[in-house]
Amino acid sequence: MSFPTITLPRMAEMSQKIPSPKLDDFVSEIRRELHKAGLKDRIKPGAKIAVTAGSRGVAQYAKILATVVDEVEKAGGEPFLIPAMGSHGGATPEGQIEVLKSLGITSEAVGAPIKATMEVDFVGRLGNGNPVYVDRNALKADGIIVVGRVKPHTDFKGEIESGLMKMIVIGLGKQKGAEMIHRFQSEGYHKLLPEAARLIMKKAPIILGLAVVENAYHEIAVVKAIEPESIESKEVKLLEKAKALLGRIPFKEIDVLIVEEIGKEISGAGMDTNVVGRFWLPGEHEPLAPEIKRIVVLDLSEDTHGNAIGIGLADITTQRLVSKIDYPSTFVNALTGGHPIVAKTPIFLPSDRDAITIALHTCGPIDPQEARVVRIKNTQELGRLWISESLYKTVKADPELQKRMVAIGEPREMQFDILGNLAR
């Protein structure tokens, strides 16, 4: 296969200033929140308490869970962890334990056993007749503490997106719960998810929620212990905070976005759709995201363990990435979510240089050296990025952009190794 010969734009490394409040002592804050929410009064001596652990790369996740476990023990309870991650980990107990291990969450790390099962029990029906299920081990417990991160969802936009409500329905619902919500797509997210969460909170022994909000640098900004009856109303406000803290690419129009890696621990969609602006559901839109002609994804993260969910949102990728795909894991995830498109493999080329070249070549009648190109490590780490010379000039001419972007170096040619891959 022959490729067009074009001169790639020069790129400048930049630092982006993103407002990022954080809790320096989040452990003490978690203890205060649990105390304030009356954890001790909600646990009887010897009570078996299930604590949820999801599949996302939440900041300091193991320490958060270890702190909750410790507080439950101090209150007289006997805590254990349950994987609450829908169909992730190949929809097997062993796979879900392995996912937790990859996040540093083990029995030894958190001080409590992990009880993993894909078995669920029926707890009721929604208004449309659809059944609702909950993890069997959770239902057998004397109490459940739902621990989760509140953040903008990658599929849909609403008052409730990704957070405790979703953890209750899809996390505790295992594969059956995830399939039920995802099968109805927009209706499932906007209407059925909140309805199912309300039903589960009535039927299951949920005693508290612990919500975490992160800043753009993947640091803990807020922790909030919430009584079950207040989870929905307080999650709405926490989501507003999370959206305000989300890291973003500071340009409205981009010809080529180069994403060095995607991964399940980076985003549920592999790459955050709120950052790249590509959604697969009709009618869903993030107004603050840029318009991007071509997205090039170069590799999978190590911690995604071959799950290439989200690669279908890219236009071009590399042979290296495709060789790492665990297709069963990727397909189970995509089909459970009801969106086969996110697992589709785009055109893949031998090297990073080839992928970037073809992306520029297919952008239309533009001068490649003047193209608007942005390179990021992933959609979670936006404090450092590379921008092409044309965007560098834009920053230099815009006082507002200058307030948030600082040049680390002058524009220079892209650096590739002998195989044609970008120097990292």
Secondary structure, DSSP 8 states (H G I E B T S, - for coil): ----------EEEEEE-------TTHHHHHHHHHHHTTTGGG--TT-EEEEEE-SS--TTHHHHHHHHHHHHHHTT-EEEEEE--TTTGGGSHHHHHHHHHHTT--HHHHTS-B-----EEEEEE-TTS-EEEEEHHHHHSSEEEEEEE-B--SS--SSS-BSHHHIIIIITTHHHHHHHHHHTHHHIIIIIHHHHHHHHHHHS-EEEEEEEEE-TTS-EEEEEEE-GGGHHHHHHHHHHHHHHH----S-SEEEEEEES-B-TTT-TTSS-HHHH---SSTT---TTS-EEEEEEE--B-GGGTT--TTGGG-SEEEHHHHHT--HHHHHHHHHHHT-GGGG---EEESSHHHHHHHHHHTS-S--GGG--EEEESBTTB-SEEEEEHHHHHHHHH-HHHHHHEEESS--B---B-TTS-B--
